[in-house]
Amino acid sequence: MAEEPFIPDGAREKLAPLLGLRPLVGSRAPHAAAERFDTGLSLLGTMLDTLRCRSEVDSEAAMERMLPVIAERMDATVKALRDAGEAGAAGTLARTLEAVIAPVKEHLARWRAAPRVHAGPCAVLRIAPDEYLILCMMCLAPAERLRAWPNGVSFSRSTGAVSPPSYSLDRAPALFARLERDGASALCADLDRERRMIGYCPDCGALYCPAHYETRETWSGSWLEDLHGTCAKGHRRELA
């Protein structure tokens, strides 16, 4: 049997029933179907980890891209098992898959229906009471995610050298209230004075998505000499 596909630790327990089917799939399904099953498992693990962390501004778009690919691979495995006379295992796979991806579909439904709680230059979507997306001034793609965690509240944008801005959890109610009341431009203008935010342009008073905001790092060995960003309108500034 091929080496087990990589599954993030946070997804392994949820995928245990499917991982338990690997020996049967490997012995009863054609080799190509078994390979597709393993690819589907790996993508499932990645998708569940993406749902759990949502550490990127485009996490929802990534999950939307993965869902049909996973479905195609798993449907092919279900068919291969049924063709091999393993109807019980095929049914188990189909039922387990439906249960595993249900939370992803539920989150994506909330994302699609998220209310716009502030218009402004950069619209603000409320995904949940403790999670917001700020949209790009240029294209309405997600530019930032502000989300509360058990140990704090943080944005998502980072580079290899700079982590996302984060704040103590007790600031979350005030940050969320300001975001809804005054909008992303006002909130980011205040927070940018504490620590410069990747994707935010003070000249425009707006945030840009990664496609419309370029960051460049200059290194001297292990020493970061310069990190600057340039928005879609050409405004350039140092970030660190």
N, C-alpha and C positions, 0 to 999 in steps of 0.2 A: 504493500500500500504506500502511496505517496506520503511525503511528509505532511503532517497536519498543518492546515493553513493558519496564518497568524490571526489570532483573535485577541483584541485588547482585554486586559483583565476585567475591566468593568462590564464587559459584555459576555464573558465566558459562561456565567451562571445561567443567563437567559437563553443562551444557545446550546446548553448541555443536551437537551433532547435531540437536537439536530446533529450535534457532534456524535451522539450515540448511534446515529444511523449510518455513519461513515463506513464501518466495516461491511454492512449489508450493501450499501451503494457500490462500494469498491468491488465486491465479489459478484454482484448480480447485474449491475448496469454496465453498459459498454464503457470502455475506457474514456471516451470523449465526454460522455454524460457524467462520469465520476469527476473528471477534471472541472467541468462546468459547475458541478455541485460544490466543489471546494472553492472555486472562485466566488460563487454566491455566498458561501459561508463567510469568507474573508470580507466581502463587501457589506454583509449584514453586520459583522462586528464593527467595521468602520462607521456604518450608519448609526448604530446604537451609541457608539462613543461620541459621534458628532452631536446626537440628540442630548446626551448627558452633559457634555461640556459646553456646547454652543459657544466656543471660544473665538470663532471667526464671524465677521460681519455677514458673510454669505452662507452661513451654516444651513439655513433652510433651502436655499437654492441647490446646495450640494446634496442634501437629502432627496430633493425632488429628482435630481439627475440619477441618483443611485437606485431609487425604487423600481423603475421599469427594467433596469438591467438585472436586478436581483430577481424580479418576478419572471423574467425570461429564462434565467438559468434554473430556477427552482421548478418552474413549470415543465421544463425539459426533463428534469430529474424525476418528477412525479410520473410523467409519461413513461420514462424508461423503466421505472419500478413496476408500473402496471403491466407493461409489455413483458416483463420478466416474471409475471405471476405474483408479484408482491403487493397486492392491493392494500393490505393492512398497513404496510410501511408507507405506501404512497399517501394513504389517508392521514397517517400520523404526521408526515412531513407537511402536507397542505394545512392541516389544522394548527400545527405548531407555528408555521410561518405566519399565518394570519394573526395569531396571538402576539407574536414577537413584533410585527410591524404595526400593530394597532396603535401603540403610543406615538409612533412617528407620524402616522396619518392624523391622529388627533392634534398633535402639535402643529402640523402643517395647516390643518383646517383653522386653528386659532390664528395662525400667522396670516393666512389669506383674508380672514375676517377682522383682523386687528383694526380697532378704531383709530382714526387720525385725530390725535388729541391736541395738536397744534399745527398750523399751516406754516407761516413764516417762510424764509428762504429755504430752510431745510425742514421738511415735514417730519413730524414725530408720530410714530406708531406705538401704541401700548399693546405689547404681546401678552403681558400678565401684569398684575399689580406691582411686581418687582422686576420687570424686564421691559425695556424699550428699545426700539430701533429708530435711529435718526437717518433720514434719507439724503442722498447726495443732491447738492444744489443743481448739478448739471443734468443728471439722468434719472433721478429717483431710485437708483439702486441703493442698498444699505451702505451707509458710510460709517456708522458706529453703532455699537450695542452697549447699553448701560444696563447692568444687571446686578442684583444683590446676590451675595453668596453667604453661607453661614458665618464666614469670618470677615466680611467686608462687602464693599460695592465697587465695581470696577467697569472700565471701558474694555474694548477688545483689541484696538489697533496697537501693533508693536512692530519692531524691527528686530534684526538679529542682536542688536546691541541695547535696545531700550524696551522695557516691558510696558504693558498698558498702564495708564494712570489708575490708581486705586485709592480708596478712601475708607475710613472707619465706618463700620456698619451703622453707627448712630447718626451718620450724616445722610443715610439713604432717604428718609422721609422728606427732608428739606431739598435734596437734589431732585427727587422725582417731582415734588410739588413745583419747584422752579421750572423744571423742564416743561411741565404741562401748562403752567401759567404764562411764562415768558418766552418759551421756545428754546430751541437748541442754540441759536446764536448768542442769546444773553447768557445762558448757562456756560457755554464753552468759553465765552470771553472772560468770565470770572475765573473758571477753573484753569484756563490757559496761563493766567498770571501766577498760579501756584506751581504749575508744571506744564510745559508746552505739550500740546496734543498733536499727535500725528493725524494728518488729514484735515486739520483746522487751519483756515487762512484768516488771520485777523484783518487783512486788507479787504477781503470780501465779506467778512463777518459770517462765514458759512463753512460747513464741512463738505469734503469731497470723498467719494468712494475711492478705493485703491486704483481703479482704472483712470481716475482723473486727478490723482495726486501722486507725484513721483517722489520717492525718498532715495537718497544716495548716501552711503557710508564710505568714508575714506579711512583706511587703517594703515598704521605703521607697525608692522609685526602684530603684536597682540594689543596695541594701543589704538583706541579710536581717536583719530585726529579731528574728524568732522562728520556731522550728520546734518543734512539739510533737506528740506522739502520744497517742492514747487507745485503750485496748484495749476489747474487747467487754464487759468488766465495769465500764467507766467509770474505770479508773485512768489518770490523765493525767500526763505528765511532759515536760520539755523534752528535746529531742534534740540541739539545737545552739544 
